[in-house]
Amino acid sequence: MKLLIKDIIRETDDAISLCFKNGNFFKKLKYKPGQFLTIHVPIDTVVHKRAYSFSSNPYTDKDLKITIKRVEKGLVSNFVHDNLHVGDKLVVDNPAGSFYVEPASKQKKQYILFAGGSGITPMFSIIKSVLTEEKDSNILLIYANQSMESIIFHDEIKALENKYPNNFSIEHIISSNKEDNNNYYAGLVTHKLLNKIFSKHLLAYDDHTYMICGPFGYMEKIKELLKDNGVTREKIMIEVFKAPVVKVSGKDLLSDVTLKVEGEAHQIQVRGDKSILEQAMSESIVIPYSCRAGMCSSCRAKCISGEVMMTEGHLLPDSDVENGDILTCISYPVSEKVVIEI
């Protein structure tokens, strides 16, 4: 399906939002707040696929909106910023992702949302959706950035706080600030600061709806702080925008990998420090993928022979992993021969 770019909004110096016309009368994309859209971006005759979270409200916004932050040396993000224009059309995949909420009008929840940098994108969709569709629920957003200028949706967040003063609160953490100023705290998140924020809003560390999205190190720190206060990992929903750099020890291994894709077998050789997906892409073998960080499960496959190592942080149930299910984007060969069925 192709979508038409209706508008391009400059959010910050390094973040833009692409606004798309949502399909046509006969087919419109449906998505849940927090999910992402995979766009196909042609660069020098090669089509690159990247997943970006929706920042629009699926219940009230007519158009679709995704927000993209420029990444240093990022091929696609830089191309999008520098080359796309209103009127261009992009091929997209169906919306996907397991990091989402489904607001219900009769629910009454306390949401505690932690966002770091561009991790605000899916959170913004969630916040707007809950405020319009789940009116008895409350939201506390704790949003960390490097500087005041880097706060994406800064004005829109202020407007929401003014419009929904009884349901929505925002606390900013700005690492470059030298001193606290109202709800803008200086430095980095700490036990002391998190306790101060919870006390300010008369909140205990109870069974609220906890969600985290942002850089890997930031998310690990928030999980650590919550764990120390009795909030275990299974009570937290996470979304990883960029996978951590993975150090694997098998660079001297060269594995013969058979990829069975829709009845056709492809033979490739994969080094032990290279993911199955990465090698398949380099040899122009088409297999499903989207986020490339182990979060969306689009590249799910089954290892039917041999061994692979899958890095931590994925969302597959332990029972599925025990049955051989893997995500090719974060799976590395361990044995000399591996057979994978997709």
N, C-alpha and C positions, 0 to 999 in steps of 0.2 A: 504494500500500500504506500502511496506517495502523499505527503502532506505539504501544503503550501505555507511558506513563511509569510505571515501577515505583518509582523512587527519585530523589531530587534530593540530591546531595552537595555541601556547601559546602567547596570546596578551599582558597580564600583569601577575603579580603574582597571581591575582585572577580572570582572565578572559581568556577563551579559545574560539576558533571558531571550530565548527564541519563542515567539508566539506563533502557533500554527492554527490554521483553520482546521477544525475537527472533521475531517473526512467530507462526506456529502450526505445528501438526504437518505441514501440507501444504506450507507455504512459509516458509522461513527465509532471511534475507539472508546472503549470503556476501561476505566482504571480505578484503583483504590488509592486513597490518600496515603502517600509514602512510597508507592511503587515507582518504577523507572521506565523510560522509553529508550529503546535501542535504535539509534539512527545510523544510516549507511552513508558514509562520507567519501566520495570519490576524490582521490588525490593522485595525480600523475598516473592515471589509468588503473590504479589499484583502489578497491573499495575497502575502507576501514570501518569496522563496526564499533561503536562505543555506546555505553549505557549512561544516561543522565536522568536524575530524578525529576519528577513532575513538581513544580512549585505552585501549580494552579489548584483550585478547589473543584473536584469533579461534580459536586452537587450544585454549584452556583455559577461557575465560569463557563461561558459558551466556548471559548477557545482553549487550546492546550498550551501550557507553558512549561518549558524546561530551562534550567539555569546552569550555565557552564562557566567554570572558573578557568582562566588561562593557567596552564601548568608550564613551568620552565622546561624547555626542550620537548614539550608535549606536542606530538605531530598533529593530532586531530584538534585538540583544544585551540592551538594557535591558528590552524587553518580556519576553523569556525569563526574565530574572532576577526581574522584579517580578510577573509574572502567571501563569506556568505552575505547575501543581501535580501532585502524584502522582495518577494516575488519568486525566489528560488524554491525548488521543490526537493525534498529529501525522501528517500525510501526509508520506511521504518518497520520494525517488528512489532508484534502485539505487546502491549504493556505487560510487565512481569515484575517479580520480586516478592519476597516473603516478609519484608519489613513494611507493614501497613496496619492501619486500624480500619474497622468497619463501624462507624458511629451508629448508635441506636438511640432513638428519641427518649426511651424510657430509662436508659442507663444513667447512673450518677457515679462518676469516677473522679479520682484525683490523678491527673497525669503529671509526671515529673520528666521533663524532656531536657536532655543534655545535648547541645550542639556545639561543634567546633568548626570555625571557618565555613567552608562551603557545605558542611554537614547540616546547615540550616535548611537546605533546599527541600528534602522530603518532610522535615519538621514543619516547614511553613505550610505545606499542603495539608498536613495533619492538623495543625493548629486551626486553620481557617475552616476545615471540615467539621471538627469537633464543635467549634464555637457556633456554627450555623445549624448543625444537625443534632447535637447532643447538649442541649442548652442547660441541663442541670449539672454538668460536669465542670471541673475546674482544671486549669492548666498553669503549671509553673515552668517557664522556660529559663534555663541557665545556659547562657550563650557566650562562648569564649572566642576571642579574636586577638590578633597581634596589635591592632591599632584601631582607633575610632573610625578612620577612613576605610577600613577593610570590612566593616559590618555590612553584610548583604541584607537588603530589605529593612534597613534601619528605620526609615520614615514609615514604612508600612506597618512595622511592628509597633511603633509608637501609636499609630492610628488605631490599631486593634486594641491596645491597652486602654486607650481613651474610650473606645466604643464599648468594650466589655470589661469595665473596671471590677466587676464582682466575680468574673470567671477567668480572667487572664492576667498573669503577672510575668514580668521579665526582669531577670538579673543578669547584667553584663559583667564579664571578666576580661579585662584588657591588659595584656601582658606588658605593653610598653608604657602604660600610665604610671605615674610616680606616686599618686595618692588617690584614695577613694573619693568619689563624688556621687552622693545619692545612691542610685542602683548601678553605678559603674565602679567596679572594684579593681584595684591595681594588682598586677602580678599574675600569679598562677593559682589554680585551684588547689586548696589544701583542706585538711581535716577541719581546721579552725574556721575557714571561710565557709565551707559547706554547712557546718553546724550553725554558723551565724545566719546563713540564708534560710535554713529550715526553721530555725527559731523565729526569725522575722515573720515567716508565713504560718507560724503555729502548726508546723508539720512534724510528725515523728517519722522514723524510718519504718513505716508500716508496709502493708501489701498494696502499694500504689501501682500504677502502670508506669514502669520505668523504661525509657527508651534513650539510646545513645547513638549519635552519628557524628563522625568526624575523623580526623587523622588517627592512625592506629595507636600511637603513643598516648594521645589524649584519652582515647576510649579505655585503654588499659588502666590509666590512672583513675578514671571515674569508677571503673569496676572494682578497683582495689579499695577506694574510699567507701563505696557502698557495701562491699563485703565486710569491711571492718565495722560497719554499723549494722550488720545482720542481714543485709540484702544479698541473697545468693545469686549466682549467675543465671540460674533457670528462671529467675523472676525479672530478668532484664532482656529487652529486645535490642539487638544491635544491627547496625548497617555500616559496612566498611566501604569507604570510597576508594581507598588505595590500599592494596595488600602490603604487609610489611616485607622488607627485603628478606628473602628466604636463603639461608645458608644450608646447602646440602653437601654431604661429604662424598658423593658418588661421581665426581667429575672424571675419574679414571675408568668408570664403567661405561661400556658401549653396549646397549641392549638392543636385541632384535625384537622389534615390536610389530605385531600384526594388528591392524585396525580393521575390524569387520563393520562396514558401514552399509546398511541396507542391502545385505547379501553380497557385497563386493569386498574383497580382501586387499588391503594396502600394506605393503611391507616397508617399514621405515627403521632407521637406526637412531636411537635416542640416547644421548649422554645422560649419565646419572644426575647431572645438575641442571637438566633442562626439562620443562614440563612436557607432558604428552601433547597437550594442545599447541604449545609453542612450536614444537618440531613439526607437527602436522600442518600448521599454518605456513611454516617456512617452505614446505614441500607442496603447497597449494592443494592440500587435501581438505575438502570441505566437510567439517563436522560442526555440530551446533555449539554456540558459545554466546556469551553476552558480556557479563561484568568482568570476567577474568580475575576475580578475587575470591572465588569460592562462596559467594553469597547468594547467587540467583538460581543455581542448580540447572541452568540451561544446558551445560555441557555434561550432564549426568551420563554415565556409562557403567558397564560392568566388566570387571577384571575376571575373566574366566580361566586364565592360566598364568602362572608366574606371580611375581609380587611387585607391588608399587608402594611408595610411601606418599601418603596424603598429608599435607601440612595442616596444622590446627587452625581452628577458627571457622570451619565450615558449619553448615546447618543440617547435614544429613543425620538422621537418627542412628544411634549405635547399632541397632539391629540390621539396618540396611547396609552399613559398612561391613558388618560381620558376614553378610551374604554376598560381598564382593562389589557393592556399588561404590563408585568413585566419581570425583569431579576431575575431568581431564586437565583443567586449568591449573590445578594445584597438586597434581599427581606426578611423581617422579619414579622412573624404573629402579628397581632394586635388584632384580634377578636378570640373568643374561638373556632370557627369553620371556616375553610377555604377550598375552593375547587379550585384546580388549574388544568388546562388542558394544556397538552404539545403536 
